[in-house]
Amino acid sequence: MMESLFCPHSPQEGRGHLTTGIFRRRLDLLLVALFVLYSALPLLADGHKRKQDFGLGFSSVIRAPESEVLEAVDAVVNNGIIQGSKEFNKDRYIDHSTSASSSKLFPEWKEPGKVFYKVRTQVVDPRGFYESTDAGTLAVRYVVQSKDATSTMVRVDAVFVEDFRHTVHPSDGSVENAEFKDVQDHVDALEEQKRAAAEGEKHRQEEVARKALEQKAEREELEALSSAQNSAQSLEDRVKQLRRKAERLIKAPGAELRSAPFHSATALKSLEPGIEVVVLVKSPYWFGVETEDGQHGWIRQDQLEPLP
């Protein structure tokens, strides 16, 4: 009778439903616990990073000659900011940094390469350094090593040291990566400037060559014109010379145009003084001539004179 009050089914069926409900409740609790644990994983990871994962630095090869990389590194070292870290959430980076020739925060560099330093003092709890909670000095070191004529190795290291306890806080790599990217961006900008300058020089040379060709063509044209003019002048002078040789003027008081080179030959017409005739045939005393109207005949040589 009591069993019927707890379950309308048989005792065996009641025990089955009870077991199923307990299982479901336990499963729900397990899922909730897993969800809470999963949600807390990033917090746990951030709060328990291993110290050996810090202070590894960053190095990579930049495809550019050492001279360009040194120019880029010098610009980054002197730009007054440290990328990849900040003091307050509103900051984008740490500013008011200065370049330095050395830093006691790093051991002396004894390997090949040129070394640069950038330092910022009185930094308050910079982001990206192992368990940093106080004020101190942040220093970045850049090492430039030539690989060959077209590639250069750049290594960047960063460290933060507290002023009071002098505790060393290694970097998680954020500063190194950001500063290296800044160097790479400067190299890319230099390469672009070189490319633009080379392109500009190419256009300038092409323009100079084009103008030189135009000037050459103009000179050749002027020379050809001058030559033609000289030739024309020479031809005209030659024509004048031939004309002076071939043409004569009738002397005063005039002359008789005869049909043959004889005094007794028939007179064809009388020619007035100053009339021009063309000499066609010469004999010892007579010229065979053609008048302006195309008539042919003979005139004594002493009755003709050269053109003026």
RAJODA-V868680 format. One record per residue. SS is DSSP state (~ for helix, > for strand, _ for the rest). PHI is phi in radians with two decimals (NA if undefined). Layout:
# RAJODA-V868680
SS;PHI / SS;PHI
This chain:
# RAJODA-V868680
_;NA / ~;-1.16 / ~;-1.05 / ~;-1.17 / ~;-1.25 / ~;-1.51 / _;-2.63 / _;-1.31 / _;-1.77 / _;-1.29 / ~;-0.98 / ~;-1.17 / ~;-1.18 / ~;-1.10 / ~;-1.12 / ~;-1.16 / ~;-1.16 / ~;-1.13 / ~;-1.10 / ~;-1.10 / ~;-1.13 / ~;-1.08 / ~;-1.08 / ~;-1.15 / ~;-1.14 / ~;-1.14 / ~;-1.12 / ~;-1.09 / ~;-1.10 / ~;-1.14 / ~;-1.11 / ~;-1.11 / ~;-1.12 / ~;-1.11 / ~;-1.13 / ~;-1.11 / ~;-1.13 / ~;-1.11 / ~;-1.16 / ~;-1.53 / ~;-1.02 / ~;-1.03 / ~;-1.15 / ~;-1.16 / ~;-1.15 / ~;-1.11 / ~;-1.47 / _;-2.32 / _;-1.16 / _;-1.35 / ~;-1.12 / ~;-1.20 / ~;-1.42 / _;-1.76 / _;1.31 / _;-1.43 / _;1.24 / >;-2.55 / >;-2.51 / >;-2.84 / >;-1.65 / >;-1.87 / _;-1.38 / _;-2.85 / _;-1.15 / ~;-1.00 / ~;-1.04 / ~;-1.21 / ~;-1.14 / ~;-1.07 / ~;-1.10 / ~;-1.19 / ~;-1.09 / ~;-1.05 / ~;-1.13 / ~;-1.19 / ~;-1.08 / _;-1.78 / _;-1.47 / _;1.42 / >;-2.36 / >;-2.11 / _;-1.40 / _;1.51 / _;-2.61 / _;-2.83 / _;-1.64 / _;-2.22 / _;-1.06 / _;-1.31 / _;-1.29 / _;-1.73 / _;-2.86 / >;-1.72 / >;-1.84 / _;1.10 / _;-1.47 / >;-2.32 / >;-1.37 / >;-2.57 / _;-1.47 / _;-2.80 / _;-2.68 / _;-1.29 / _;-1.32 / _;-2.09 / _;-1.19 / _;-1.08 / _;-1.45 / _;-1.95 / _;-1.54 / _;-1.09 / _;2.18 / >;-1.77 / >;-2.01 / >;-2.23 / >;-2.36 / >;-2.33 / >;-2.27 / >;-2.31 / >;-1.62 / >;0.96 / >;-1.49 / >;-1.82 / _;0.77 / _;-1.18 / _;-1.28 / _;1.57 / >;-2.15 / _;-1.08 / _;0.92 / _;-1.45 / _;-2.41 / _;-2.26 / >;-1.59 / >;-3.07 / >;-2.00 / >;-1.91 / >;-2.24 / >;-2.15 / >;-2.03 / >;-2.14 / >;-2.08 / >;-1.98 / >;-2.25 / >;-1.28 / >;-1.65 / >;-2.75 / _;-1.15 / _;-2.15 / >;-2.52 / >;-2.45 / >;-1.52 / >;-2.17 / >;-2.04 / >;-2.21 / >;-2.26 / >;-2.38 / >;-2.62 / >;-2.17 / >;-2.20 / >;-1.21 / _;-1.29 / _;-1.44 / _;-1.64 / _;1.06 / _;-1.30 / >;-1.58 / >;-2.04 / >;-1.22 / >;-1.53 / _;-1.53 / _;1.78 / ~;-1.13 / ~;-1.11 / ~;-1.05 / ~;-1.11 / ~;-1.16 / ~;-1.20 / ~;-1.09 / ~;-1.06 / ~;-1.10 / ~;-1.10 / ~;-1.07 / ~;-1.10 / ~;-1.15 / ~;-1.10 / ~;-1.06 / ~;-1.14 / ~;-1.11 / ~;-1.09 / ~;-1.15 / ~;-1.10 / ~;-1.08 / ~;-1.09 / ~;-1.12 / ~;-1.13 / ~;-1.12 / ~;-1.13 / ~;-1.11 / ~;-1.12 / ~;-1.09 / ~;-1.08 / ~;-1.10 / ~;-1.13 / ~;-1.10 / ~;-1.17 / ~;-1.08 / ~;-1.12 / ~;-1.12 / ~;-1.14 / ~;-1.10 / ~;-1.13 / ~;-1.10 / ~;-1.13 / ~;-1.12 / ~;-1.09 / ~;-1.14 / ~;-1.08 / ~;-1.11 / ~;-1.15 / ~;-1.14 / ~;-1.11 / ~;-1.12 / ~;-1.13 / ~;-1.09 / ~;-1.10 / ~;-1.13 / ~;-1.11 / ~;-1.11 / ~;-1.12 / ~;-1.11 / ~;-1.12 / ~;-1.10 / ~;-1.12 / ~;-1.11 / ~;-1.10 / ~;-1.13 / ~;-1.08 / ~;-1.09 / ~;-1.10 / ~;-1.13 / ~;-1.12 / ~;-1.12 / ~;-1.31 / ~;-1.60 / >;-1.83 / >;-2.40 / >;-1.96 / >;-1.29 / _;-1.34 / _;-1.29 / _;-1.58 / _;2.23 / >;-2.66 / >;-1.72 / >;-1.51 / >;-1.89 / _;-1.38 / _;-2.65 / _;-1.36 / _;-2.45 / _;-1.15 / _;-1.53 / _;-1.21 / _;-1.12 / >;-1.38 / >;-1.46 / >;-2.93 / >;-1.65 / >;-1.94 / _;-1.30 / _;-1.07 / _;1.55 / _;-1.25 / >;-1.56 / >;-2.32 / >;-1.81 / >;-1.42 / >;-1.87 / >;-2.42 / >;-2.03 / _;-2.26 / _;-0.96 / _;-2.25 / >;-2.21 / >;-2.04 / >;-1.45 / >;-2.23 / >;-2.21 / _;-1.44 / _;-1.11 / _;-1.62 / _;1.57 / _;-1.51 / >;-1.84 / >;-3.10 / >;-2.14 / >;-2.40 / >;-1.12 / ~;-1.06 / ~;-1.27 / ~;-1.68 / >;-2.13 / >;-2.43 / >;-1.13 / _;-1.19 / _;-1.16
